[in-house]
């Protein structure tokens, strides 16, 4: 009998290890692992995460048609597992990271170069049972050969105020033949620090995975711990979390829209969008006591409530956005010199977006209709009305337009939240129990996945945080091919992948 | 576009006056700065920002310094693209081991006299990431630091006050 395409059926026939909240986790053998890889390869399922344990490897799978997510665990008896990347390339960097951190080998992997480990740590494979002595390997960039090709090396420190990463271009004159990114410069060892931490400290670490997504990460971490403890948080806390999440989305989208235009030297748009961003941050500061709303979401609920004055302030913010933003959209749409830079630049083909399961505006600008708020309808989004904008052009312009539409949707969502938010308590106590939980939250950049396992005393035994950038960074390399070097900042900004979130 | 530009002409500017606060810490650090070097700097500083593995939170707030509300350049302060043009290195993050070499090279590429500002709690002592195998635990582990600006991330006003402390002569 052929294996079912439905993830739920695949999982049902295998022995469950019990909870991960609403998402099942099953331990499987090598043959089932291969079947799962086959389903990824034929694109029935989407790779949603791949991370190591001391002696096993976990893979999160998404069946998009049914909005099902499950985790499969493969014990690594010999310290190795069959490579997923061998047949499904989006797994490649994840496998390289697993080896760098846990020392688990992906058998038959197409790329065995280190990824996060640059040979600068005192130990190698720091998360394995016992760290081993340092191994330093030379790093070879992929090559491109041909007449008059030259290399351009950029980074890790860039000309602007951005995160560290290295980009190696092979170019023919101005035209880029190949781009390869080398990341890991911002690796802080967050997952090792998570081990043995209290939930309180874990929440703070999660909130510092990627500064621009501090709300989304804190929410994902909190939801995962609540799933592990099988605790429901007060309804109002869900609404306040969504309020913060939408404010964060607004701030980031304003920042991005302006910055993309700025990278096309259209600073007027940048100046106006920066003002709107600042207004959002100030409103957030007034309402929650922190401009980025850091540490405002905690396991069990949220740390502060909004009163009538604060609601009034937020309504004023929405009114101001309503007054200013339409003129900016018009400005973007009617400036031919700007459109000349963004239209048909850096095209991401829908097939690639689908293969990599690219989330956020990167996926949605290339025809992938996926948004965790809709797919999993976690509260309060199940009670709110909103649209997920999707375009198919896949160029810089489409990624700008997705952001513009999402700003409009977020404004509407905040209006609905302010009008409908139920009264009540905002925090419940977690019981300090053992368990495991998984949560998926839609950040401004895409879907964030957090898996957590708690020990008997309620401390964190293992916590994995998967940034949407893992499945977006490789696509930037594909997108840039055939574009000119001068358009790289534009393409890069339109993706706005996280370095810190990816490097962890 | 014309309408937008015209409106900006007739509208009052958004830029705000920076209120001074008595920050003992900043005043103390500022007083330690060499008076002679202040004279050489005059009232203008070029700043090179280096992200040494921050979460990007500090960068977001440093970016905000350029918006209309804070308008960094009115104080004679500007961010430059190369350390060779810089007087000040503005370093964020716990200084990951993977960034140590790049940070050291940036410092040596900066002409003297030069100042190093450690921005944010991570840059001060590694913050929440102190003790990790992957971080050095603060800028001072790698470079001599002249000024610390606290916060996670520091607010734009705090960043501005810290920078102005570098410019103003101690009283």
Interface residues (C-beta under 8 A of the other chain):
Chain A: X118 X120 X121 X122 X123 X126 X131 X156 X157 X159 X160 X161 X162 X163 X164 X184 X185 X186 X187 X188 X189 X190 X192 X193 X201 X204 X205 X208 X209 X210 X211 X212 X214 X255 X268 X271 X272 X274 X275 X277 X278 X281 X291 X292 X294 X327 X331 X334 X335 X498 X499 X500 X503
Chain B: X1 X3 X4 X5 X14 X49 X50 X51 X52 X53 X54 X55 X56 X57 X58 X59 X60 X61 X62 X63 X64 X66 X67 X68 X69 X79 X81 X82 X93 X94 X96 X97 X98 X99 X100 X101 X102 X106 X128 X129 X131 X132 X133 X134 X135 X152 X153 X155
